[in-house]
């Protein structure tokens, strides 16, 4: 029959975890009888024992109730009223100490405030500060932050221009960044707006729209950094870029025409400069060549004049040594030079000299030949005789003979 089958009589039920059955006494205090209890402990008994130990530790009174009389047993310890607060205090202190640990990243610095007063700056790593006493503000010192603005403002020549500008910055001093100003980014935006308006207000609009953008960015950057240093924000300006500059939309077309006209003007100037750079070196080269030719001509004339002077001096010396010979020589040189440039032929028809006709015109032109020389060097005797008679009997021709120091000159 089953272990928990009803009707077992006198509580004689077989417990599967024990060697014998439970037997109930008739006087109410149930005792375990039978064999040895080798099964798992009773869960209710284990919970009751734990509760009794906890009550004893917290100062409660313990005891067992009697089975027959149902009265409380004596012998319990008096309650300790400080045990529970002490335990709670220990647990709270442990939790408070554990919550003080924190980790500082490599790119961050921690600004420690103790009761609102600056204490120190902690470096990256695992750190501990007492909670509720120290307040730690983490500041990223490597990240590059950015702020941009687009503003319309007046220029020096009372025109309106729209400027879009952006600034990149880093935190250089974490303590100043946390403590000196309430809102560093708002302070940066206000300082950027102030510096930009100051610089644009002192510049003409045409410079801002064309070639003055780089100068505008440099001036705004230096002024903005001076403002940030004066405020003590702990911010270092990395770069500042002027993204765009434009006139108002109502006059955009007119300004585009002006800009195109300026570009055309600059292109024309560049073309003229290129043409000038091509022409001027050539003209300078020609001028230098003419100057060098003039110098060469001057040197040649001077050298020739000096040569003639030296030649005259040398002839004078020779003339002083032998005047007659030099006069004859000079006369012959002059006559050869003068008569060498004419086609006329002078013939000596005196009877003492044989007739000799030289083709001086042909010799001067460089045309000579063996047959021509034979035909021209000799004349017919009859022609020769006729020429002599005409020369001696002609009254129109005149022969002038002059003798000067032994020199005879003939002419017509």
Long-range contacts (C-beta under 8 A, 24 or more apart in sequence): 15-39, 27-68, 28-67, 28-68, 29-67, 29-68, 30-67, 57-83, 58-83, 58-84, 59-83, 96-130, 96-131, 96-132, 99-131, 100-128, 100-129, 100-130, 100-131, 101-126, 101-127, 101-128, 102-126, 102-127, 102-128, 102-129, 102-136, 103-127, 104-138, 105-138, 105-140, 107-140, 107-141, 107-142, 107-143, 108-138, 108-139, 108-140, 108-141, 109-138, 109-139, 109-141, 109-174, 110-136, 110-137, 110-138, 110-139, 111-136, 111-137, 111-139, 111-174, 111-175, 111-178, 111-179, 112-136, 113-137, 118-175, 118-179, 121-174, 121-175, 137-174, 137-178, 139-171, 139-174, 139-177, 139-178, 140-171, 141-170, 141-171, 141-172, 141-174, 142-170, 143-170, 144-168, 144-169, 144-170, 144-238, 145-169, 145-170, 145-185, 147-185, 147-188, 147-189, 147-192, 148-243, 149-189, 149-192, 149-193, 149-196, 151-193, 151-196, 151-197, 152-248, 153-196, 153-197, 153-200, 153-201, 154-200, 154-201, 155-200, 155-201, 155-203, 155-204, 155-205, 155-208, 156-201, 156-202, 156-203, 156-204, 156-205, 157-204, 157-205, 159-205, 159-247, 160-247, 160-248, 161-200, 161-205, 161-208, 161-209, 161-245, 161-246, 161-247, 161-248, 162-244, 162-245, 162-246, 162-247, 162-248, 163-196, 163-200, 163-208, 163-216, 163-242, 163-244, 163-245, 164-242, 164-243, 164-244, 164-245, 165-192, 165-196, 165-217, 165-220, 165-240, 165-241, 165-242, 165-243, 166-240, 166-241, 166-243, 167-192, 167-224, 167-237, 167-239, 167-240, 167-241, 168-237, 168-238, 168-239, 168-240, 169-235, 169-236, 169-237, 169-238, 170-235, 170-236, 170-238, 171-234, 171-235, 171-236, 172-234, 172-235, 172-236, 173-234, 174-234, 175-234, 176-232, 176-233, 176-234, 177-233, 177-234, 177-235, 178-234, 180-231, 180-232, 180-233, 180-234, 181-231, 181-232, 181-233, 184-233, 184-234, 184-235, 187-228, 187-231, 187-233, 188-228, 188-233, 188-235, 191-224, 191-227, 191-228, 191-231, 192-220, 192-224, 194-227, 195-220, 195-223, 195-224, 195-227, 196-220, 198-223, 199-223, 205-247, 206-258, 208-245, 209-245, 209-246, 209-247, 209-255, 209-259, 210-259, 210-262, 213-242, 213-245, 214-242, 216-242, 216-245, 217-241, 217-242, 323-405, 324-405, 324-406, 324-407, 327-405, 327-407, 328-407, 331-407, 331-409, 340-364, 346-410, 347-387, 348-410, 349-387, 349-388, 349-391, 349-392, 351-388, 355-379, 355-384, 355-387
